[in-house]
Amino acid sequence: MRNTLIALTLAFLAPAVSAQVPADVMAPIRQFIDGFNKGDVPSALAACADQAFVIDEIPPYEWTGAGACAKWASDYDADAKKKGITAGAVTMGTPRHHAVEGDRAYVVIPTSYEVTQKGKQVKQTGAVMAVTLRKEAAGWKITAWSWSTGTM
């Protein structure tokens, strides 16, 4: 009985202790974040599929369809200017969860976001980014991402 309980417990916990996210799946996520951090918008946007969906904490809070990532980038810039935000940078932690099935993938990543706002350093910790991807002929592309706000 004890061995059965141990086996069931391990089987239940196994999905939570998943293997490392495949490098080719993480590549567009890293490209998007690195491009954002460097202010290289074309590089960041190249990681996104043309048809995408974005949820973020800035108005209008959701972007969908053709050019969604580019529309988000434009709205992010406008919101940052309005709030006096410069030097935005995202730091990714170790992915918490991922799933890859055929040409689709899902990755959940703990993140932090640091900016200079009106001359003062502000850091948001405990945020989470959830990303979906699709494998295309040229490789994996981000089809959706969402940002769950942490604390500042």
C-alpha positions in Angstrom: 0.0 0.0 0.0 2.8 2.4 0.9 4.6 1.8 -2.4 1.3 2.4 -4.3 0.8 5.7 -2.5 4.4 6.7 -3.3 3.9 5.7 -7.0 0.7 7.7 -7.2 2.2 10.7 -5.6 5.2 10.7 -8.0 2.9 10.2 -11.0 0.8 13.2 -9.9 3.9 15.4 -9.4 5.6 14.3 -12.6 4.0 16.9 -14.8 5.1 19.7 -12.5 8.7 18.5 -12.7 8.8 18.8 -16.5 11.9 18.7 -18.6 13.6 21.9 -19.8 11.7 23.8 -22.5 13.2 22.8 -25.9 15.7 25.5 -27.1 13.9 26.0 -30.4 10.6 26.7 -28.6 12.3 29.2 -26.3 14.2 31.0 -29.1 11.3 33.3 -30.3 10.4 34.1 -26.7 14.0 35.1 -26.0 14.1 37.0 -29.2 11.0 38.9 -28.3 12.2 39.8 -24.8 15.8 40.6 -26.0 14.4 42.8 -28.8 12.1 44.6 -26.3 15.0 45.1 -23.8 17.3 46.6 -26.5 14.6 48.8 -28.0 14.9 46.7 -31.2 11.3 46.6 -32.1 11.8 44.9 -35.5 13.7 42.0 -33.9 11.0 41.6 -31.2 8.2 41.7 -33.7 9.9 39.2 -36.0 9.3 36.6 -33.2 5.5 37.0 -33.5 3.2 35.3 -36.0 1.3 37.9 -38.1 -2.0 36.7 -36.6 -1.6 36.9 -32.8 -3.3 37.8 -29.6 -1.8 39.9 -26.8 -3.1 40.7 -23.3 -1.2 43.3 -21.3 -1.7 45.8 -18.5 -1.8 48.9 -20.7 -4.9 50.2 -22.6 -6.6 48.9 -24.6 -5.5 45.7 -22.8 -5.9 43.4 -25.7 -4.7 43.2 -29.3 -5.8 40.6 -31.8 -5.5 39.7 -35.5 -3.0 40.7 -38.1 -0.2 42.8 -36.7 -1.3 42.4 -33.1 2.2 42.5 -31.7 3.1 45.6 -33.7 -0.1 47.3 -32.5 0.8 46.4 -28.9 4.3 47.9 -29.4 2.9 51.1 -30.7 0.4 51.4 -27.8 3.2 50.4 -25.3 5.3 53.3 -26.6 2.5 55.8 -26.4 1.6 54.6 -22.8 5.3 54.8 -21.8 5.6 58.4 -23.1 2.4 59.4 -21.3 3.7 57.9 -18.0 7.3 59.1 -18.4 8.7 55.6 -18.7 12.0 54.8 -20.3 14.4 51.9 -20.3 11.8 49.2 -19.9 13.4 45.8 -19.4 12.0 42.3 -18.7 13.9 39.6 -16.9 12.7 36.0 -17.4 13.0 33.4 -14.7 13.1 29.7 -15.3 10.0 28.6 -17.1 7.4 27.1 -14.6 5.5 25.0 -17.1 5.5 24.1 -20.7 3.7 21.7 -23.1 4.6 20.9 -26.7 2.2 18.9 -28.9 3.1 18.7 -32.5 3.3 22.2 -34.0 1.9 23.9 -30.9 3.6 24.9 -27.6 2.6 26.7 -24.4 5.2 28.2 -21.9 4.6 29.9 -18.6 7.5 32.1 -17.4 7.9 34.1 -14.1 9.2 37.6 -15.0 10.1 40.9 -13.6 9.8 44.3 -15.3 12.1 47.2 -14.5 11.7 50.8 -15.8 12.9 54.3 -15.2 9.7 56.4 -14.5 10.2 60.1 -14.3 13.8 59.6 -13.3 13.1 56.9 -10.6 13.9 53.2 -10.9 10.7 51.1 -10.5 10.7 47.3 -10.5 7.7 45.0 -10.8 8.3 41.5 -9.4 6.2 38.4 -9.4 4.8 38.9 -12.9 4.0 36.0 -15.1 4.1 35.7 -18.9 2.2 33.0 -20.6 3.1 32.4 -24.3 1.6 30.2 -27.0 3.6 29.3 -30.1 3.1 27.6 -33.5 5.8 25.9 -35.5 5.8 27.4 -39.0 8.1 26.6 -42.0 10.6 29.2 -40.7 10.4 27.9 -37.1 8.4 28.7 -34.0 6.5 31.9 -33.8 4.6 33.5 -30.9 0.8 33.3 -31.6 -0.3 34.8 -28.2 1.2 36.1 -25.0 -0.3 37.5 -21.9 1.3 39.5 -19.0 0.0 39.0 -15.5 1.1 42.0 -13.4 3.2 41.5 -10.3 3.8 44.0 -7.5 5.7 47.3 -7.7 
